[in-house]
Amino acid sequence: MVVAWGERHHGHHLAPLQATHEVIDWRPEVPRADRVRVKEHTCDCRATFYELCRAGGLMFVRRTHRLRGVVTVHEAPWVLSKEVEALWLRLLIGSAR
């Protein structure tokens, strides 16, 4: 995809949450690495958006929620890439939140 200068690039939009879904073990954000690389992200046009992140040889999903000027950030556990990439897919298709 080519994005022209000045245009905003939208990320993925989440599928509706399925009735029976996995509850992700969200934990308060703790600075654990000097640099975090965002590999993918959902669109930030909603109050809550998600990022698939890599740092320190591990991956995790970061959830950011904005409400009335207050920003709250949580992270799923930092684990091996294969596990987090599977979780990311479940998040996108609505079978995890």
C-alpha positions as CSV (number, residue, x, y, z in Angstrom):
1,M,0.0,0.0,0.0
2,V,1.3,3.4,-0.9
3,V,0.2,6.3,1.4
4,A,0.6,9.8,0.0
5,W,2.3,12.4,2.1
6,G,-0.2,13.9,4.5
7,E,-2.6,11.0,4.4
8,R,-3.2,8.9,7.5
9,H,-2.6,5.2,7.3
10,H,-5.3,3.2,9.0
11,G,-4.5,-0.1,10.6
12,H,-6.7,-3.2,10.9
13,H,-10.2,-2.9,12.2
14,L,-11.2,-5.7,14.7
15,A,-13.9,-8.1,13.9
16,P,-16.9,-8.1,16.3
17,L,-16.2,-9.9,19.6
18,Q,-17.5,-13.5,19.5
19,A,-19.9,-14.6,22.3
20,T,-17.4,-17.2,23.5
21,H,-14.0,-15.6,23.5
22,E,-10.6,-15.9,25.2
23,V,-10.0,-13.3,27.9
24,I,-6.5,-11.9,27.5
25,D,-4.4,-11.5,30.7
26,W,-3.9,-7.7,30.4
27,R,-1.4,-6.3,32.8
28,P,-0.3,-2.7,33.5
29,E,2.4,-1.5,31.2
30,V,5.9,-1.9,32.7
31,P,9.0,-0.4,30.9
32,R,11.1,-3.5,30.2
33,A,13.1,-2.6,27.1
34,D,14.9,0.5,25.8
35,R,13.2,0.1,22.4
36,V,10.0,-1.4,21.4
37,R,9.2,-2.1,17.7
38,V,5.6,-2.0,16.6
39,K,5.1,-4.7,14.0
40,E,1.4,-4.2,13.3
41,H,-1.4,-2.1,14.8
42,T,-5.1,-1.7,14.7
43,C,-6.7,1.5,13.6
44,D,-6.5,4.2,16.3
45,C,-9.8,5.8,15.2
46,R,-11.5,4.0,18.1
47,A,-11.0,4.7,21.9
48,T,-9.1,1.4,22.2
49,F,-6.5,0.2,19.8
50,Y,-3.9,-2.5,19.9
51,E,-0.3,-3.0,18.8
52,L,1.7,-6.1,18.1
53,C,5.1,-5.3,19.6
54,R,8.6,-6.9,19.6
55,A,11.3,-6.1,22.2
56,G,14.2,-8.0,23.8
57,G,13.7,-11.1,21.7
58,L,10.1,-11.5,22.8
59,M,6.7,-10.2,21.5
60,F,3.6,-8.9,23.2
61,V,0.3,-7.1,22.4
62,R,-0.1,-3.6,23.8
63,R,-3.6,-2.2,24.4
64,T,-4.1,1.5,24.6
65,H,-7.4,3.0,25.8
66,R,-8.2,6.7,25.6
67,L,-11.2,8.2,27.4
68,R,-11.8,11.9,28.1
69,G,-8.1,12.7,27.9
70,V,-7.0,9.8,30.1
71,V,-4.8,7.2,28.4
72,T,-4.4,3.8,29.9
73,V,-1.9,1.2,28.6
74,H,-1.9,-2.5,29.3
75,E,0.2,-5.4,27.9
76,A,-0.4,-9.0,27.3
77,P,2.4,-11.2,28.7
78,W,5.7,-11.1,26.8
79,V,6.3,-14.5,25.2
80,L,7.8,-16.2,22.2
81,S,6.8,-14.8,18.8
82,K,4.8,-17.9,17.7
83,E,2.4,-17.6,20.7
84,V,1.9,-13.9,20.3
85,E,1.3,-13.9,16.6
86,A,-1.4,-16.6,17.2
87,L,-2.9,-14.3,19.9
88,W,-2.8,-11.3,17.6
89,L,-4.8,-13.3,15.0
90,R,-7.4,-14.3,17.6
91,L,-7.7,-10.7,18.6
92,L,-8.2,-9.5,15.1
93,I,-10.9,-12.1,14.3
94,G,-12.8,-11.4,17.6
95,S,-12.1,-14.7,19.4
96,A,-9.9,-12.9,22.0
97,R,-10.1,-9.6,23.9
